[in-house]
Amino acid sequence: MLGSTYSVLDLIFWLLSLGALILSAWALIHAIRIPTQAFPAAGKQTKPLWLVILGFATLFTFAAVVRYISALSIFTIAAVIASGIYLADVKPAVNGYRRGGGNQGPYGPW
């Protein structure tokens, strides 16, 4: 199957690393698609800062997937935390600005 050098635990950690990479890439792609002025308008940090944070998060989780660093590395854990903060806090705040401004009602623009 995977060879005698890999255990079930290695497979679990690789799958967790892959999930972390998907989470970080999703956050980075979302941040790229949002206009720059949406971040300060929503009271969040600037877009360039979030792009740097999420870029490094994606880099570190990619390194964990290809086994350059451990899945339990402090960098991988920090990357997951940063991506989670973006997706849980920043993404909902800036989502309304993607479709053309802050005049969003509960059922769309007005």
C-alpha positions as CSV (number, residue, x, y, z in Angstrom):
1,M,0.0,0.0,0.0
2,L,2.1,2.9,1.2
3,G,5.2,0.9,1.9
4,S,6.7,-0.4,5.1
5,T,8.3,2.9,6.2
6,Y,4.9,4.7,6.6
7,S,2.6,4.0,9.4
8,V,-1.1,4.9,9.9
9,L,-0.1,7.8,12.0
10,D,2.1,9.2,9.2
11,L,-0.9,9.0,6.9
12,I,-3.1,10.8,9.4
13,F,-0.6,13.6,9.8
14,W,-0.2,13.9,6.1
15,L,-4.0,14.2,5.6
16,L,-4.1,16.8,8.4
17,S,-1.3,18.7,6.6
18,L,-3.2,18.5,3.3
19,G,-6.3,19.9,5.0
20,A,-4.3,22.7,6.5
21,L,-3.0,23.5,3.0
22,I,-6.5,23.6,1.5
23,L,-7.6,25.9,4.4
24,S,-4.7,28.3,3.9
25,A,-5.1,28.3,0.1
26,W,-8.8,29.0,0.4
27,A,-8.1,32.0,2.7
28,L,-5.4,33.3,0.4
29,I,-7.5,33.1,-2.7
30,H,-10.4,34.8,-0.9
31,A,-8.1,37.7,0.3
32,I,-6.8,38.2,-3.3
33,R,-10.3,38.5,-4.7
34,I,-11.5,41.2,-2.2
35,P,-10.8,44.9,-3.0
36,T,-8.1,46.7,-1.1
37,Q,-10.4,49.3,0.4
38,A,-12.8,46.7,1.9
39,F,-10.3,45.8,4.7
40,P,-10.0,49.2,6.4
41,A,-13.7,49.9,5.7
42,A,-14.6,46.7,7.7
43,G,-12.2,47.7,10.5
44,K,-9.6,45.0,9.7
45,Q,-5.9,45.0,9.0
46,T,-4.8,46.0,5.5
47,K,-5.0,43.7,2.5
48,P,-1.2,43.6,1.9
49,L,-0.6,42.5,5.5
50,W,-3.2,39.7,5.2
51,L,-1.7,38.7,1.9
52,V,1.7,38.3,3.5
53,I,0.4,36.4,6.5
54,L,-1.7,34.1,4.3
55,G,1.1,33.7,1.8
56,F,3.4,32.5,4.5
57,A,0.7,30.3,5.9
58,T,0.2,28.6,2.6
59,L,3.9,28.2,2.1
60,F,4.4,26.6,5.5
61,T,1.4,24.2,5.1
62,F,2.7,23.3,1.6
63,A,6.1,22.5,3.2
64,A,4.3,20.3,5.7
65,V,2.5,18.4,2.9
66,V,5.7,17.7,1.0
67,R,7.4,16.8,4.4
68,Y,10.0,19.6,4.5
69,I,8.7,20.4,8.0
70,S,6.7,18.5,10.5
71,A,2.9,18.6,10.6
72,L,3.3,19.6,14.2
73,S,5.8,22.3,13.6
74,I,5.1,25.6,15.3
75,F,5.0,27.2,11.8
76,T,2.3,24.8,10.6
77,I,0.3,25.4,13.7
78,A,0.6,29.2,13.4
79,A,-0.4,28.9,9.8
80,V,-3.6,27.1,10.7
81,I,-4.4,29.6,13.4
82,A,-3.8,32.6,11.0
83,S,-5.9,31.0,8.3
84,G,-8.7,30.2,10.8
85,I,-8.7,33.8,12.1
86,Y,-9.0,35.1,8.6
87,L,-11.8,32.8,7.6
88,A,-13.7,33.2,10.9
89,D,-13.3,36.9,11.5
90,V,-12.1,38.9,8.5
91,K,-13.9,37.0,5.6
92,P,-17.4,37.6,7.0
93,A,-16.6,41.3,7.6
94,V,-15.2,42.0,4.1
95,N,-17.5,39.7,2.1
96,G,-20.1,42.4,1.3
97,Y,-17.5,44.5,-0.4
98,R,-16.8,42.0,-3.2
99,R,-20.0,42.6,-5.1
100,G,-19.7,46.4,-5.4
101,G,-20.0,48.2,-2.2
102,G,-21.5,48.4,1.2
103,N,-25.1,48.9,0.1
104,Q,-25.9,45.3,0.8
105,G,-29.3,44.3,2.3
106,P,-30.2,40.9,3.6
107,Y,-31.3,39.8,0.1
108,G,-28.7,41.5,-2.1
109,P,-27.8,45.1,-3.2
110,W,-30.4,47.9,-2.8
